[in-house]
Amino acid sequence: MLDQFMNRIILPCTRTLWILAASFAPFVLPVLADNTPPGVQLSTSHATPREVEDTTQKAIVRDYSAAWSALTEALVNNDTGALDSAFTGIAHDQFAARVRDQLKTGLSTQIIDRAHNLDAVFYSPEGSAMELRDTAQVEIQVMDGGKVIHSEQTTLHYVVLMTVAEDRWKVRVLQSVP
């Protein structure tokens, strides 16, 4: 649904409609306002079908926090290469498209990241994939040339799929949900 909204409504719109659409927080893709890693808390008590090891818990928290930092760098600096270290698959493609869209509109979006509460709901039997639910406390700021034109504090919800890639966990899916 978010993809349809972005492709059919937002992308073809004028700069004015971009500003209007940005006021609807669930449709705004995140960017952190600074390079401070967000506070990430992880609960694994609901993970099935297997238990999450302590080292995996630490790696998920570390790598999810790093993913948000990479996203910050990518969207603030309009650098799709910054996504490569923490994102793969559809998440990488969606955020790279977001960077390209920002370049076209001249607007940028910043999120002042307050906290992430992750709940692991699935941990694959072979230990290579984990599905998480994220409740993120954020302040969304829409910027035009460094000037804040809209600001809103909100709670966002995401479904996250992280998979093992190379020597770390990478975000494969980061989908906003109601």
N, C-alpha and C positions, 0 to 999 in steps of 0.2 A: 504494500500500500504506500509506503514511504517512497519507494522507487517510482511508482506511477505518479505520485504527487510531484516529485522533483522533475521527472522527465516531461510530463504533459502540462504542468501549470507553471512551476517556478522557472525552469531553464529558459523558456521562450519569453518570459515576461521582461518588462522594462525595468530599469534601475529602481523606479518608484515602487513597483510591485515587490521587488526584492526586500525593500525596507519594510513594507507591510507584512510580507510573509514571515520575516524574521521575528516578528512579534509573537508568533505562534511557536512557543518553546518546543513542543514535541517534534517539530519539523526541522529544527535547527541542529546541524551537526556540530559537535563540540570542538572547541579549541581552548586550551588553558591560557590564562592571562599571563602566567609567568612560568618559569622552569622549575618551580617547587613541586616535588612529587606529591601527588594527592595522598591523603590518608586512606589506606585500603585495609579493610577488615574482611577476613575470610572465615565463613562457617562451612565446615565440611560434614556436619552431622546428618545431612539429608542425601549425601552422595551415594549413588548406587551404580553398578552392582558391587563395587569394591570400595574398601576404605582408602582414604587419601593419606599417603605417607607424610611424615613431618617435612622431609626434604622437598617433596613436591608442593606442599602447602607454601613453604617459603619461596620456592621458585615461582609459583603462580602469583603471589603477592608482588614479588620483585618485578616480574616480567609484565604484569598488568599495569603496574605503576609506570614502568618504563615505556609501555605502549602509549599511555596518555601523555607522557613527556614528549615522545616522538611525534605524536599528533599535534601537540602544541607547536613544536618547531616547524613542522610541515605547513601548518595553516597560518602561522604568524609570519613565516618567512617565504611563503609560497614556494616551498621546496619539496617536491614529491619524493625525492631521494631519501628524505628523513624518515619516510614511512617504511623503508625496506628492512630496517633492523627489527621492527616489532609487529608488522602486519603482513598478511599473505592473503591470497584468494580474493573473495568478494569484498572484504573489509578494505584491503589495500586499494582495489579498483575504485570503490566508492569514495574513499577519502582523496585519492589522486584526482578524481573528477571534481571533487569539491574545491581542491586547490586551483584547478584550471578555471572553474566557475568564478572563484574570487578574483582571479586575474582579469577576467572579462568585465566584472561589475565594478571593480574598484572598492568594494566593501570587504570587510573582514569580520569574523565572528570570534569573540573571545569568551571563554568560560572560566570564571574564577572558581576553581574546583575546591569544594569544601571537604567532601568525603565520598568514599565508595564503600557500600556494604555488599559484599559478594556472598552469594549462597551457592555452593556447588550442588548441582542436582544430578549430574551424571559424570562418572569417571570410567572410561572405557576399560574393559577387562585386561587389555594389553598395556594400559597406562599411557596411551599416546594422544588422547583427546579428553577434554573436559568441557561440559556445559555448565555455565554459571548464570545466575540472575544478579544483575547489578542495580542497586538503588543509589543513584548519585545525587548529592546535594550540590547545586551549582548556582552561580550567578551568570546569566547570559548577557553579554554586551555586544551590540552591533556597532561596528566602527566604520566611519567614513573618513579616510585620510587621517587617522589617529584621533578623531573626535568621536566620542560616544554619542550615538543618535538614538539608542534604545538600550535600556537596562532592565533586567527582570531576574528575581530570585525564584528558583523553582526546584522541584524534584523530578528527575528523569529516571526512567526504567529501561533497562537494556537486557536482551538475551545475548549472551556472549558464548562463542565457541573458540576455545584455545586448543591449538594442536602443537605437538612437538615438531620443531623444524630446526635443522642444524644443531646448535648447542643450547637452545632455549625454547620456551613456550612462545608462540606467536598468536596474535588475535586473527582468526580467520573470518569470524562474523561478529559484528557489533551492531545489533538491530534494535532500534528504539521500539518500545511497546507501550501501550496505554497503561 
